Amino acid sequence: MRSHSAAEAIAGLAPSKRSPGRRPYRVQSGCPRRRCGIQVLPPQAGRIHTLPSLSRLPNKVNAIIESAIKKIYLKAEQPDVSAVIEEVQLQCFKANIKKPHPVTVRRRVAAVPDRLKLEKRQSRKAAAEKYEPIKGHFPGADYPLAVAQIDHTPMDVVVVDEEHRQPIQRPSLTVVIDVYSRMVLGFAIYLEKPSAFAAGLAIAHAVLPKEDWLAGVGVQAQ
């Protein structure tokens, strides 16, 4: 039986002229015969990376498609994709080059980011409302201490009794927050459910001086 070298075996993987879609391979030079590696060659010169995959079209055709999308599709009149296909075919005919398949043009249009489509075909405001976070404004909170809000939340701890270490319940945290600066003005921790009493404790902690309280918890501040 005739033996073949690694180079001869790999040579059979090279694409033929009838199979332009296959990627070419080559054997790395300078390696031992029995330990040769296989390396995928980079794309041929003239090919450009486009979404959703590597384009096999000539640069001139790619440029015509991109120009048609910007000129025809990304407009406020919101024309159909068929208008882009007609423009591409017309420009290819004028340039005397082979026109791409309509499916190729449709895929290229579908690869345009949704936000860009909405911004160009409708408005920047519509795109911002859909893709950007909503930035609200609380009326009257135009400077620090203008408006304060009170919120309650259960804490992720369980209070237990000192003697038998049996769980009692989860305490609630009540905070007073300055709307303008989002700073915490005061808080209260209470074992009962959120109530007006807990809100009163938090308000008292917010408005009264805190020097004695800070000293009690070991914090030195001015």
MOHUCOR-V592789 format. One record per pair of residues at least 24 apart in sequence whose C-alpha atoms are under 10 Angstrom apart, sorted by sequence separation. I is the first residue (numbers start at 1). J is the second residue. D is the distance in Angstrom with one decimal. If there is no record, write none. Layout:
((I	J	D) (I	J	D))
This chain:
((64	88	6.2) (65	89	9.3) (81	105	8.3) (82	106	8.5) (85	109	9.9) (150	174	6.9) (151	175	5.5) (152	176	9.2) (174	198	6.7) (175	199	8.1) (186	210	9.5) (63	88	9.8) (64	89	9.2) (81	106	6.7) (84	109	8.7) (150	175	5.7) (151	176	6.8) (173	198	8.7) (174	199	6.6) (6	32	10.0) (7	33	8.6) (62	88	9.7) (64	90	9.8) (65	91	9.2) (149	175	8.2) (150	176	4.6) (151	177	8.0) (172	198	8.8) (173	199	9.8) (174	200	9.6) (175	201	9.7) (176	202	6.4) (6	33	6.8) (61	88	8.2) (64	91	6.9) (65	92	9.5) (148	175	10.0) (149	176	5.6) (150	177	6.3) (174	201	8.6) (175	202	6.2) (176	203	6.8) (5	33	7.5) (6	34	7.4) (10	38	8.1) (61	89	9.8) (64	92	7.5) (81	109	7.5) (148	176	6.4) (149	177	5.2) (150	178	9.1) (174	202	6.3) (175	203	8.5) (176	204	10.0) (5	34	8.6) (6	35	8.8) (7	36	8.5) (81	110	9.5) (148	177	5.4) (149	178	6.5) (150	179	10.0) (173	202	9.2) (174	203	9.4) (176	205	9.0) (177	206	9.2) (6	36	7.1) (61	91	9.0) (147	177	8.6) (148	178	4.5) (149	179	6.7) (175	205	9.6) (176	206	7.0) (6	37	9.4) (7	38	9.8) (61	92	7.2) (64	95	9.8) (147	178	6.2) (148	179	5.6) (175	206	8.9) (6	38	9.8) (60	92	8.8) (145	177	9.1) (146	178	7.7) (147	179	5.8) (148	180	8.4) (159	191	8.4) (145	178	5.9) (146	179	7.8) (147	180	7.4) (148	181	9.9) (149	182	9.6) (158	191	9.8) (61	95	9.5) (144	178	6.8) (145	179	7.7) (146	180	7.4) (148	182	9.1) (150	184	9.8) (155	189	8.9) (21	56	8.1) (60	95	9.0) (64	99	9.9) (65	100	9.0) (74	109	9.6) (143	178	9.5) (144	179	7.7) (145	180	7.3) (148	183	9.6) (149	184	9.7) (150	185	10.0) (152	187	9.6) (154	189	9.5) (20	56	8.8) (61	97	7.9) (69	105	9.1) (73	109	8.1) (143	179	8.8) (144	180	5.5) (145	181	8.4) (148	184	9.4) (149	185	9.8) (150	186	9.5) (151	187	9.5) (152	188	9.5) (153	189	10.0) (154	190	9.7) (60	97	8.5) (61	98	8.2) (68	105	9.7) (141	178	8.7) (142	179	8.9) (143	180	5.9) (144	181	6.2) (148	185	8.5) (150	187	9.1) (152	189	9.7) (154	191	9.6) (61	99	7.5) (62	100	9.4) (74	112	9.6) (141	179	6.2) (142	180	6.4) (143	181	8.0) (144	182	9.1) (145	183	9.7) (58	97	9.5) (61	100	7.5) (65	104	9.5) (66	105	9.4) (69	108	8.6) (70	109	9.9) (78	117	9.5) (140	179	9.5) (141	180	5.4) (142	181	9.6) (144	183	9.2) (154	193	8.6) (58	98	9.6) (65	105	6.9) (69	109	6.9) (78	118	9.9) (139	179	10.0) (140	180	9.2) (141	181	9.2) (145	185	9.1) (153	193	9.5) (154	194	8.9) (57	98	9.8) (68	109	9.8) (76	117	9.9) (138	179	7.6) (152	193	9.1) (153	194	8.2) (57	99	9.7) (58	100	9.9) (66	108	8.3) (74	116	8.2) (75	117	8.8) (76	118	9.4) (78	120	8.9) (79	121	8.9) (137	179	9.6) (138	180	8.5) (152	194	6.4) (57	100	7.8) (62	105	9.6) (65	108	7.9) (66	109	8.8) (69	112	9.0) (74	117	6.3) (75	118	9.8) (76	119	9.1) (77	120	9.7) (78	121	5.5) (137	180	9.4) (151	194	9.1) (152	195	9.1) (65	109	8.9) (73	117	8.5) (74	118	8.7) (75	119	9.3) (76	120	6.4) (77	121	6.9) (78	122	8.0) (74	119	8.6) (75	120	5.7) (76	121	4.3) (77	122	8.6) (62	108	9.5) (74	120	5.2) (75	121	4.9) (76	122	5.7) (152	198	9.1) (57	104	9.6) (73	120	8.8) (74	121	5.5) (75	122	8.0) (76	123	8.0) (152	199	8.6) (73	121	7.8) (74	122	9.2) (75	123	9.9) (151	199	8.5) (55	104	9.6) (150	199	7.2) (70	120	9.1) (151	202	9.9) (150	202	8.3) (55	108	9.8) (150	203	8.6) (53	107	9.9) (52	107	7.8) (53	108	9.7) (148	203	9.8) (51	107	8.5) (52	108	7.7) (51	108	7.0) (50	108	8.2) (51	109	9.6) (52	110	8.8) (53	111	9.7) (51	110	9.0) (52	111	6.1) (51	111	5.6) (52	112	9.5) (50	111	8.5) (51	112	8.1) (51	113	9.9))
